[in-house]
């Protein structure tokens, strides 16, 4: 007897129709009665104090309900821990409207609440602010001598600091047959999801709130709101069923949530606060980072010395860290290493995780250095990586839970046609365009966290599974439905997966490519727990065909339980529920990873990107004409949505390498291109032939599903491959991102 297998099918997004027809509602779109609107006023200085806020002109505008500042805000706790969240780094979390101090340019300093959005926005423009300015510093390169070690905290458990150095790097580098030394600079980048950050707070009375928020973690925001505003957790409900992109920007509660909730509680009415596009540049970002590398290899092409240092910016009040320098020795087993990562506090908002945080930054330096060293040795770049291939993580002397990177090289190279490339730079032209090809390795950690899900089966034959997890557009709803269908052995059309509601079983914030493995394992566990419960009830039915059998004696298929020995003895799930006399049978289960066992292994997804570029010889304009990314990420639950994730990462790689940059005027201490007209990202005309290869990879260690996640791995290898292809085309190695045409002229 066969049952339909949903895992592995390229199923369309189940919510796709709602999104393309506009029926899906986002945080700023819910129809709420008696709704007032808030507009945020932001600081125009970078550091100092507010001396006076003249509200008279703003308050005189008809329709203005309230103007909330640090002077008249509600009472707030002083204890820092109450402002922390699931993604908070060590330090003092930012407290909006806490006092008169200005910590960074664009800091929220007031909220104007009015009957309409337009009225609130206009009134906010009439606020007259008098400041006392102080000297500030926003330029990383000017303060490298002040770099210090990061403060340690809970975040370092997920974002480990560099491993201990080993061997004698200086001696090994000096004795190396071939050497390359490089400096790599990355400017700040800002998340720019299509959906603006918005919150709609519905005041339910007696300190109760229903909050619609753009977030990557409903449970995270629920805890934050309850802690900051001294509310009972059960009196705060946060919903976010649809999210128009996140990329990490919604991992932490953003300040519009704080201001909207404060206004709703103070005014005892429904309030909506929506940021504009410029305000989307006023909080977390990918940090400015300056890296240096020194790699040395012997005459056989084996890397013997590996040095990678990075200095990144953080705010003056929190120590945001990334895993930047750890990756090189995880991939390439040099016996002599020197790794270091430091921070420089600047007068900026705290940086925050942005798709492939640290990985996309560090892999550029590592893979460009490996590429340069391969040319020094006159070895094909891919062959050079294969020479230094390792089945173990040499940085911690651990085996990988699984690693099919070698197959990524092989299958990606074959799909791309790597063997046909010219070995020398500047050897191929098409008209006035230089043609080059480059490749790069990618790696991303597999993170294990606890999560919980609930499954219940109804007497009408429907399975409903719930979790507080959000779906930021990655296809989470679809793949969780597939997992549930297979785990409980029912048709996918009979399964509903509800999510994005803090009233549902708690889930971690959605990020780090761990949602499929973490929440998916909880969904599977809940469905298996429900099967056990249903089986127990089935045995108790009068004249049950399963009487006397153990759970090991039965098989669950096609929404029924069958005896393994005699398939004529079975009972349908529906009949069990009916016999139980209730509408539902339900079970909840948590996925608790065995961290002691998991720590014995390095757990990572891998990729190999192959890229072709054309560079206009006279104008320096770069065009990525084709690219292939081969990925090993364990079990692929849905090849269609997974492919979409990798393609999105590849497009972002083009953006990172050639377009994306938050430009700071350090004399003003502010970002200057705070709009999508001047913050350049790729458009359709920039994207050509992109392809994805998924390499088969079995992993029984990482989680119940054997799935590693694909959100980050598609980005990690793409941008370095572009930089390497540009070198192959032009003979110029540009070690800063983004690479502008004037660098190549």
Secondary structure, DSSP 8 states (H G I E B T S, - for coil): ------TT-----TTHHHHHHT-S--TT----SSEEEEEEEE-SSSSEEEEEEE-HHHHTSTTEEEEE-TTT-------GGGG--TT--EE----TTSSSEE-STT-EEEEEEESSHHHHHHHHHT-EEEEEE------SGGGGGG-B-----GGGGTS------BS-HHHHHHH-SEEEEEEEEE--B----SS--EEEEEEEETTEEEEEE--S-HHHHHHHHHHHTT--GGGEEEE-S--S--TTTTSS--HHHHHHHHHHHHHTSEEEEE--TGGGGSS--B--EEEEEEEEE-TTS-EEEEEEEEEEEEESSEE-----SSHHHHHS--SEEEEEEEEEEESS------SSTTHHHHHHHHHHHHHHHHHHHT--HHHHHHHT--SEETTTTEEES---HHHHHHHHHHHHTGGGS-SSTT-EEETTEEEEEEEEEEEEE-----EEEEEEEETTS-EEEE-S----SSSHHHHHHHHHHHHHT--GGGEEEE-SBTTSS----S-TT-HHHHHHHHHHHHHHHHHHHHHHHHHTSTT-TTTT--GGGEEEETTEEEESS-TTSEEEHHHHHHHHTSSEEEEEEEE---HHHHTTEE-EEEEEEEEEEEEETTT--EEEEEEEEEEE-B--S-HHHHHHHHHHHHHHHHHHHHT----EETTTTEES--STTTS----GGG--EEEEEE-----SSS-SS-B---TTHHHHTHHHHHHHHHHHHHS----EES--GGGT-
